[in-house]
């Protein structure tokens, strides 16, 4: 009897650890099952966006540096590319999801990349784009027979052509030379061109070397617009991320307008340029309301009208043989008012 009692006690004592183990296993299984009943949150890759180092992209830079994109729930990877042709080539190769570029360059790019869409206008050049000339070139007619530097086959060529028209000249009256904006100061100094199209910070450098301003985009209202465009696959796969990106951009614009000195310092550091050359003279950074106007058919600067002007020019010049339907190239549905503008 005592032996049997001992055996039962021993079995009882041995069963305690087994009970605890069973309870632990069941608890872990229940927690594991509950965890996987919740939807898995997959971390999305950053939106890769490229732009040239131009002050018109200030909201993008500030939104990144101040964390506005992260506040909207997205990561953004920025790249600054000096040469627009390299930027376009990398975009075509799939290196970027989005790209900041002029309307004219967007039209050229769409000829070989029809599956892209512009989602907003980021700025309008109202004097920031300039043609600078050597001191002896006093007027536009003085350019006749001279070398005029421009980025051929882009918005730059359209701009200088419009300039020539104001004095009843054509591109046949000058010698157009393919030159990037950053090259203009040096090319003027070594006399390989006598005038050229550029913008800040290269404008300030050219003026220091003795050049003067001959013509500005203030005389071509609505012609030079900078856009933000995305690849078609990104638009289809990540529409909410693009909306968040646009909201972050508009937050960046609002912050700069309220904190201009700090914003200029942020841009100066990001682009590695002197803060005194961060000039917004001649640039209209477009907010939500101004963006809406570009997409209204009764607006004098209706974006489809301006896009057709570029398309017609590039067709005539032979830069492209065919452009996609303009109606498919713009998508303003991603423009939503930032929180501060909502009623």
C-alpha positions in Angstrom: 0.0 0.0 0.0 2.7 2.4 0.9 4.6 1.5 -2.3 1.5 2.2 -4.4 1.0 5.5 -2.7 4.6 6.4 -3.4 4.3 5.5 -7.1 1.1 7.6 -7.5 2.8 10.6 -5.8 5.8 10.2 -8.0 3.6 10.1 -11.1 1.7 13.2 -9.9 5.0 15.0 -9.3 6.2 14.1 -12.8 3.0 15.3 -14.4 3.4 18.9 -13.1 6.2 19.8 -15.5 4.4 18.1 -18.4 1.3 20.1 -17.7 3.3 23.4 -17.7 5.0 22.4 -21.0 1.6 21.6 -22.6 0.2 24.9 -21.4 3.2 26.8 -22.8 3.0 25.1 -26.1 -0.7 25.7 -26.5 -0.2 29.4 -25.5 2.6 29.8 -28.0 0.4 28.2 -30.7 -2.5 30.5 -30.0 -0.3 33.6 -30.1 1.3 32.4 -33.3 -2.1 31.8 -34.9 -3.5 35.2 -33.8 -0.4 36.9 -35.2 -0.8 35.5 -38.6 -4.5 36.2 -38.7 -3.5 39.9 -38.9 -2.5 41.2 -42.4 1.2 41.2 -42.9 2.7 44.7 -43.3 5.3 44.6 -46.1 7.8 47.5 -46.1 7.6 49.2 -49.4 10.8 50.2 -51.2 11.5 54.0 -51.3 10.2 56.0 -54.2 13.3 56.9 -56.3 13.0 60.4 -57.7 15.5 62.3 -59.7 15.8 66.0 -60.5 18.4 68.5 -61.9 19.9 70.9 -59.3 17.4 73.7 -60.0 15.8 75.9 -57.3 12.4 75.1 -58.6 12.7 71.8 -56.9 13.1 73.4 -53.5 9.8 71.8 -52.0 11.2 68.4 -52.9 14.5 69.1 -51.1 12.8 70.6 -48.0 10.2 67.9 -47.8 13.0 65.3 -47.7 15.2 67.1 -45.2 12.3 68.1 -42.8 10.8 64.5 -42.9 7.5 65.5 -44.5 7.6 62.4 -46.8 8.1 60.1 -43.9 5.3 61.8 -42.0 3.1 61.0 -45.0 4.2 57.3 -44.7 6.7 57.0 -47.5 10.4 56.8 -48.0 11.9 58.8 -50.8 15.4 58.4 -52.3 16.5 61.6 -54.1 19.2 61.9 -56.8 20.5 65.1 -58.3 21.8 64.8 -61.9 23.6 67.7 -63.6 23.0 66.5 -67.1 19.3 66.2 -68.2 20.2 63.8 -71.0 21.8 61.4 -68.5 18.8 61.8 -66.2 16.4 60.9 -69.0 18.5 57.9 -70.0 18.6 56.6 -66.4 14.8 57.1 -66.1 14.2 55.2 -69.3 16.4 52.4 -68.0 14.2 52.1 -64.9 16.6 53.6 -62.4 14.0 56.0 -61.1 10.3 55.8 -60.3 9.8 59.6 -60.8 11.5 62.4 -62.4 11.5 66.2 -62.3 11.8 67.8 -65.7 10.6 70.6 -67.9 7.4 70.3 -70.0 9.5 70.3 -73.2 11.8 67.6 -72.0 8.8 65.6 -70.8 7.3 65.7 -74.3 10.5 64.4 -75.8 10.8 61.7 -73.2 7.2 60.6 -73.8 8.0 59.8 -77.4 10.1 56.9 -76.4 8.5 56.3 -73.0 4.7 56.6 -73.7 3.8 54.8 -70.4 4.6 57.8 -68.2 2.4 60.5 -66.7 2.9 64.0 -65.3 1.1 64.4 -62.0 1.7 68.0 -61.1 3.3 71.3 -62.2 6.0 72.2 -59.7 6.9 75.6 -61.0 6.7 78.2 -63.8 9.7 80.1 -65.0 8.8 83.8 -65.0 12.3 85.2 -65.6 14.7 82.5 -64.1 15.6 81.1 -67.5 17.8 83.6 -69.3 19.9 84.0 -72.4 23.2 85.6 -71.4 25.5 87.2 -73.9 29.0 88.6 -74.3 29.2 92.3 -73.7 29.4 93.2 -77.4 26.1 91.5 -78.1 23.8 94.4 -77.1 20.5 93.3 -78.7 18.9 90.1 -80.1 19.5 91.2 -83.7 23.3 91.3 -82.9 23.1 87.5 -82.6 22.8 87.1 -86.4 25.5 84.8 -87.5 26.7 84.2 -84.0 27.0 81.0 -82.0 24.0 80.6 -79.6 24.4 77.9 -77.0 21.3 75.8 -76.1 20.3 72.3 -75.2 19.3 71.2 -78.7 16.2 69.0 -78.9 14.7 70.2 -75.6 12.7 73.0 -74.1 15.8 75.1 -74.3 15.7 75.1 -78.1 12.1 76.1 -78.1 12.9 78.9 -75.6 15.7 80.4 -77.7 13.6 80.0 -80.9 10.8 82.1 -79.2 13.4 84.7 -78.3 14.6 84.9 -81.9 11.0 85.4 -83.0 10.6 88.5 -81.0 13.2 90.2 -83.4 11.9 88.4 -86.5 14.8 86.0 -86.6 14.8 82.2 -87.0 17.3 79.5 -86.0 18.7 79.8 -89.5 19.9 83.3 -88.7 22.2 82.0 -85.9 24.5 79.1 -85.3 22.9 76.9 -82.7 25.5 75.0 -80.6 24.6 72.1 -78.2 25.5 73.4 -74.7 24.3 72.5 -71.2 23.3 75.3 -68.9 26.2 74.6 -66.5 28.7 75.0 -69.4 27.5 78.4 -70.6 29.8 80.6 -68.4 33.0 78.8 -69.5 31.9 78.6 -73.1 31.2 82.4 -73.2 34.6 83.1 -71.6 36.5 81.0 -74.2 34.4 82.4 -77.0 33.1 79.1 -78.3 29.7 80.7 -78.0 28.6 84.3 -78.0 25.4 83.8 -76.1 23.7 80.9 -74.3 20.6 79.8 -72.3 21.2 79.1 -68.6 19.8 79.6 -65.1 21.1 79.9 -61.5 23.5 79.2 -60.1 25.3 79.3 -63.5 23.8 82.7 -64.3 25.7 84.4 -61.4 28.9 82.8 -62.6 28.4 84.1 -66.1 27.6 87.6 -64.9 30.8 87.6 -62.8 32.7 86.8 -65.9 31.4 89.8 -67.7 28.2 88.5 -69.5 24.9 90.3 -69.4 21.3 89.2 -69.6 19.8 89.5 -73.1 16.4 87.8 -72.7 14.4 86.1 -69.9 11.4 83.7 -69.6 9.4 86.7 -68.2 8.9 87.5 -71.9 7.5 84.0 -72.6 4.8 83.5 -70.0 3.6 79.9 -69.5 6.2 78.4 -71.8 8.6 76.9 -69.3 7.0 74.7 -66.7 8.7 72.1 -64.5 6.7 68.9 -63.9 6.8 65.9 -61.7 6.3 62.7 -63.7 6.1 59.0 -62.8 6.5 55.7 -64.6 3.2 54.0 -65.5 3.9 50.9 -63.5 4.5 53.1 -60.4 1.3 55.0 -60.9 -0.7 51.7 -61.2 1.1 49.8 -58.4 1.6 52.6 -55.9 -1.1 55.3 -56.3 -1.4 56.1 -52.6 2.4 56.5 -52.4 2.3 59.1 -55.2 -0.6 60.9 -53.5 1.5 60.9 -50.3 4.5 62.2 -52.2 2.5 65.1 -53.7 1.1 66.0 -50.2 4.7 65.9 -48.8 5.8 68.2 -51.7 3.1 70.7 -51.0 4.0 70.6 -47.3 7.6 71.4 -48.3 6.4 74.4 -50.3 4.3 75.7 -47.4 7.2 75.3 -45.0 9.6 77.2 -47.3 7.2 80.0 -47.8 6.9 80.4 -44.0 10.7 79.9 -43.3 12.5 81.3 -46.3 16.0 81.8 -44.7 16.1 78.3 -43.3 14.7 76.8 -46.5 17.4 78.6 -48.5 20.1 77.1 -46.2 18.6 73.6 -46.6 18.7 74.0 -50.4 22.2 75.5 -50.3 23.5 72.5 -48.4 21.7 69.9 -50.4 22.9 71.2 -53.8 26.3 72.3 -52.5 26.0 75.8 -53.7 26.5 79.2 -52.0 23.3 80.3 -50.2 23.5 83.7 -51.8 23.0 82.1 -55.2 19.8 80.4 -54.1 17.6 82.9 -55.9 13.8 82.5 -56.4 13.6 85.6 -58.5 11.7 84.7 -61.7 10.3 81.4 -60.3 6.7 80.8 -59.4 6.5 77.7 -57.2 3.0 76.4 -57.9 0.8 75.4 -55.0 -2.4 73.3 -55.1 -4.7 76.1 -56.4 -2.2 77.2 -59.1 -1.9 73.6 -60.2 -5.6 73.3 -60.6 -5.6 76.3 -63.0 -3.1 74.6 -65.3 -5.6 71.8 -65.8 -8.6 74.0 -66.5 -9.4 74.4 -70.2 -10.3 78.1 -69.9 -6.9 79.0 -68.3 -4.5 81.1 -70.5 -1.8 78.7 -69.5 -3.8 75.5 -70.1 -1.1 72.8 -70.0 -2.5 70.8 -73.0 -2.2 73.9 -75.1 1.4 74.5 -74.2 2.2 70.8 -74.6 0.9 70.9 -78.1 3.1 73.8 -78.9 6.1 71.7 -77.9 4.8 68.7 -79.7 4.4 70.7 -82.9 7.9 72.2 -82.6 9.6 68.8 -82.1 7.7 67.2 -85.0 8.7 70.0 -87.3 12.3 70.0 -86.1 12.5 66.2 -86.6 13.4 65.5 -83.0 10.6 63.0 -82.9 8.4 61.4 -85.5 5.4 60.7 -83.4 4.1 61.7 -80.0 1.5 59.9 -77.9 -2.0 61.2 -77.3 -1.6 64.2 -75.1 -4.7 63.2 -73.1 -2.8 60.2 -71.7 0.2 62.1 -70.6 -1.2 64.1 -67.7 -3.0 62.9 -64.6 -4.1 65.5 -62.1 -6.0 63.0 -60.0 -3.1 62.8 -57.6 -3.4 66.4 -56.7 -5.2 66.6 -53.3 -5.2 69.6 -51.1 -2.8 69.4 -48.1 -4.5 69.2 -44.7 -4.2 73.0 -44.1 -6.2 73.7 -47.2 -9.1 71.3 -46.5 -12.4 73.0 -45.4 
